[in-house]
């Protein structure tokens, strides 16, 4: 399995100003495999230190942060010699040893020649507990479930992935039936590594669903094991409500839908825990499309799960419904497609999107994507619908240089004059949404 994050790790390894790296991501997205595979491919040795239930190594950091002493301990624990530059040091489940996180500051300042990657299942909610954090002394990398492009490469469709990224739209269109077939399959399998590997090994969608259900059960166990006890019931309410929240035409998250009289302040800690664990992503409404979008963030948001396959499993959708379509599935199909798109925007493009609604109502742009020099409005269609009422309203108000509609329809591009300047409308096939920045003049 080839992950695009391997290339990002190689760039980190070769950077002249490299710092220790914190690898963040939800449990079971492949962090341990990625670190070990990176060490195997690009270093002579990997000194792998696992902190879960490892009191010996946890206690090593209870004293000082003398680099020579720590390196001696790492060599004994990992059973290998650690030499500068050619040995990768890996801290896994590092949240179990908070002082180990703080030690990264000293490796950054006193021994930058030793490459270190630290990761943990719940690192996002553990970084600031009971210990100082090495602000400015670490690099960060987020790891997500496999994107659609990674899924294509993993499933022996590397040539199709290369074609999707080539920009050769006539050729891409010639193979659209194959792309669409595989995209619907990805909607079902998703990008969780274990689910993908189960599909590749057995070609059995029932076994894939069994894996997904077990992952969902393991996340529920994490709530009880790791979250504050008084927050667990609220965490479960939010987590279990996501499919129904997305099923509505207006997908804005409504606290009142959790239980009668529910208020946001009651659920802030629970929502924060799920976000910190990487299990959900919130897409906030921007009051207007201006730089930076974060400055115009409002309190309204939509909540998505970390993976489209897990959303399907949690919603109880069967393979036939997703792969072939079903009349009663039409409304939720939009939610599943939005889940897919926002997942690709994060994993492939590094975009944390927002959305926009017209103050007077009647128009909503599903996502706003901030690139280097523009705000790109993106409207999502589940099938081949080329109507763009909301983009039309948005265009008349804000005159964007680029607008994007993504659907199952073929690639096409058109231009018109808005506010005295040219505005380009791109219809980007859903299976090539990873190319949004390139198509809008911002090469990723």
N, C-alpha and C positions, 0 to 999 in steps of 0.2 A: 504494500500500500504506500503510495507516494502522497505526502502532505505538502501543500505549498508553504507551510510554516518552516519546512526544512531549509528553503532558500532564504527565508528571513533570518533564521538562526545562523546561516553561513555568513550573511551580511553582518550580523552582530559579531561573529567570531573575528572577522577581518577588519572591523572598524578600529581606527587608531585610538579612538577615545572610548573604547569598550568599558562598560561597567558590569558588575554582576547583574544577572538577568532574573527577573521574577516572571514566571510563566503562569498566567491566570486563565481559569476556565472552569466550567462546571465539572462535577464528578463524571467520569466515564467518557470524556471527550477525547482521550488518548494522550494525556500529558506525559505519563510515565513512558509509554512506548516511544513517543516523539523524542524525549531526552535521550533514551538509550540508543535509539536508532541514529540520532545525530552524533552521539559519541562514537558509535561503531563506524560511521561513514567518514568522519572528519578528524578523529583523534587517534593517537596510538593506544590510549587506555581511557577507561571511564571509571572514576572512583564514585561508586553509587552508595549514598548514605540514606537509609530509610528511617524516619524518626517515629513512626507510629509504633507504640508499645515498645519503644527502645529507650529505656531509662538510662542505659549506659551513655548513649550519645546525647541525650537531653542534658545529662549532668555535666558533660564536657563543657557546656557553655555557661555553667553556673559560676565559674570563676572569671578569670580575665580573658581578654581577647588576643592573647599572644599568638601571632600567626604561626610561629614555628611549633608551638605546643599543639595547636589545632591541627596542623598538617600531619603531625605525628599520629594523632588520634585517628584522623581520616584514613591514613595508610594502614593502620592496624585494623580498623573496622572494615575497610573495603578489600583488604588483602592485596593491594597493589602499590607500586611506587608512584608517587605523584611528582611530576616534574613540570616546570613552567611551560606554558604554551601548548604542549602536546598531550596533556592529561585534562580531561573534562571532569570537574567536580560537580556532582549532582546531589542536591538536597531534595528529597521527596517527602511529602506530607510534612513540610517544614512548619506548618502552623502548630504542630505539636511541640515545637521548641522555639518559642518566641525570641529567645536570645540569639538563636541561630540566624534569625532574620536580621537582627541588629548587627550581628558580626559582619554582614555584607559591607557595612560602612568601612570597616577596618581593612577588609580585603580590597575595597576600592581605593582607599587612600595609601595603604602600605604594601599591597601585593597585587597590583592590577594585572600582573603577568599570569595569574592563575585564573583561568576561565571558570566561572561558577554559574550554574542555573539552579534556581530554587522554585519549587512548585508545591501546591497543596490542593486537596479537594475543596476545602472551604477557605482558601486563602483570602478571598475577597471580604469575608466577614471576620477574619482573625488578625488582620494586619495591625490594627490599632489597639489590641487588647493587651493590657498589662506589660507593655514594653514600648520603648521608643522605636520610631521607625526611621530608617536611614534616608531621609528626604534628600533628593538630589544625588544620591550615591548608587542608584540602581537604574537599570533599563527595564522596560515592561514589554511584554508580548501577550496578547490575548489569543487563546485558542478556542475555536468553535467546532461544532460538528462538521463533518465533511460537507463542503459546498457541492453544488451540482457538477461543477467542472472536476472537482476531485473525485466525485462519484463516477463520472465518466471514465476517468483514468484508471480508477481502481477496478472497474468492471470491464477492462480490456477494450475500452472505446477511446483510447488515447487520440486516435486520428480525428475522431469527431470533436473532441475537446480542442485540439489544435485548430480545426476548421472553424469552430465557434469563435475562437479568439483571433482569427485571421483577418476579419473584416471583408472577406470575399462573399458578399451577400448573395449574388446569383448562385454560387455554389452551395452556400448555406441553405438557401431556399430549396434547392434540389433535394436536400436530405432532410427537409423539415418533418416528414412523417416519422423518420427514425428518431429525430430529436424529441418530438412530442411523445412518442411511445416511451422513451427513456425518462422523460421528465415526469410523466404520470407515474412511472415506476418509482422515481425518486420521491414523489409526494407520499407514497406508501412506505418505502423503506427508510427514507430520511437519511441523516448523515451521522448517526451515532455509530462509532466504529464497530462495536460488537454486532449491531444489527446489519451493517453493511457486510461484514465478514460472514455472518450466518447466511445471508443471501448468496454471496459469492460461492460459498462452500456447498450449500445444499439446494439452492434455487427453489426454496420452499417458503412461500410467503406466510404460511401458518407458523413456521418456526421463527420467522422474523418478528411476527406479532407477539409471540411468546417472549422473545427477548425484550421487546419494547415494554411489555407489561411488567416484566421483572425489573426493568430499569425504573419504571414508575413506582413500583413497590419499594425499591431501594431508596428512592428519594423520600418517600413517605417515612421510611424508617429513620432517615437522616433528620427529619423534622423532630422526631421524638428524642433522638440521641444527642443532637448538637444544638438545637435551638433552645432559647430560654423557655422553661416550662409554661409560663403564663402566655407566651406568644404562639405556642403550637396550635391551639384551636383556630386562631385567626389566620395563621399561615395556611392551614388546611382549607379554610373557607376561601381564601384568595386563589389558591392553587386549583381547587376543584371547580371554581367558577369560570376559569378562563375560556373553555369551549363555549359556554352559554353567553359570556360577555362578547365574544367575537361573532357569535351567530346572529346578533342583532344587526339591523341595517346600519344603525349608528353604533360603531364599535367602541365608542368612548367608554372607559371603565367607570362603572357606577358602583360606589360603595353601598348604596342602598339596596342593590341587588343581592348583596351577601346575606343580609338579614334585615328585618324591619327596624328602621331607626338607626342603622349603622352610620357612623361618621368617619371621615378621613383620619382624624387624629387618633382614633382607636386602633387603626390598622397601620399606622406609619412604621412602627417597629417590625411588624410582620412583613410588610411590603419590602422594607429595607433588607430584611434577612434573605428573602427570595432573590432580590437583585444582587446582593453580595455573593450569594451562592452561585450566581450565573444561571439560575434556572428560568428566569424570565427576563424580558427586555421591555422597557416602557418607551413608547414613542410619544413625545409630548407635542401638544399643539403650539405652534408659533403664532403670535398675534399678527405678525407680518413677515414677509420674506426679505429680511435684511441681515447684513453681516454684523456680528456673528449671530446665527440663529439662536444660540443659547441665551443671548441677551433678551430675546423676545419670547422666551418660554413662558407658557401659562400653566395653571394648575391642572388643566385637562390633559388626559393621556389615554392611549390604547395600550393594552398589555398583551404581549405575545410570549409563547413558550420558546425554549431554546432550540427546538427542532420540529420540523414539519411532520416527520414520522411519528414523534411522540404525541403531537397534537392529534393526529389521526387515531392513534391508539387510545388516547384518553377520551376521545369523542366516540369511540366504538364503531368507527367506520370500517367496513370490510373491504377486501381487495377489489371485488367486482364493482362496488360503488365508486371507488376512486379511479380505477383503471378504465372503466367503461362509461361512467356517468350514470346518473339516475335522476328522475324528475324531482324527487323529494330532497335531493342533494344540492339543488341549484343554489339556494341561498348560502349554505355553508361553504360551497365551492369558492365563493369570493373570499371568505375568511381564510381558507386554506391557502389560496393563492397569495394573499397579502402576507401570511406567515412566511411562505416561501421567499417572497421578494425581499422582505426586510432581513431575513436570514442571509440572503446572498449579498445584500448591500453591506452588511457588517463583515462577513467572512471574506468576500472577494474584493470589495472596494474600500474597506476600512471606513465606511460611512455610518454614523449614528444618525438616522433620519429623524425628522420632525414631520408634522402634518399641518394642514391649514384648512380652516372652514370660513366661509363667508359670514360676516356679522349678521347679515339679513337672512341667513339660512339658505337652503336650496343648493348649495355647492360645497363640495369637500374634495380637496386634493389629497390623495392617500399618503403621499410622502413628499417631503422637501429634502433635497440632497444638497449639502453645501460642498462645493468644489473649491479649487484654489481661487477662482475669480468670478464665480456666479452661484446663484441659487437655482437649482434645477427642479421644477415641479414634475412629479411623476404620478400618473394615474394608472391604476392596475385594473385590468379586465381579465376575467378567468378564461374566456374563450376568444372568439374572433370579433367581438363587438368593437367597432371603430368610432362609436359616438363618444364625444369628449365634452359634455356640457360643462362640467366643473372646470376643466382646463380652459374652456372658452371664457368663462366668467373671470377666472384668474388672469388670463391673458389680457383681457380688456382693462383690468385694474392695474396690473403691475408691468405689463409689456416685457416679458422675459425674453432674453436672446435665444434660449432653448426651452422647449417643453418636450416631455417624453410620455408616450402612452405605451404600456407594455401589455401584450396580449398574445394569443396563439396565432394572430395574423402575421403575414410576411412583413419583412423589413420594408419600410417606405419612408420617404422624407419629403416634406413640403415646406414652403415659406410663405409668409404674408407680412404685411406692414402693420405694426402695432405701435401707436404713439409716435409715429414718424420714423421708426427704425425697424429693420428686418428682424423677424422672429421665425425661428426654425422649429417645426414640429417633426419629431422622430417617432415612428412606430417601431419599437424594439421588441422582437420576439421574446417571450418569457424565458425561453431556453438560452438566450444570449444576454440576459439582463446584466451580467458581469461586465459588459462592454459599455455601460452607460457613460462613464467618464470619457472614454475615448471618443464616443460618438458625439459628445457635447463639447469637444475641443479641449479636453483636459486629460492628456495621456497619463494613466495611472503609473 
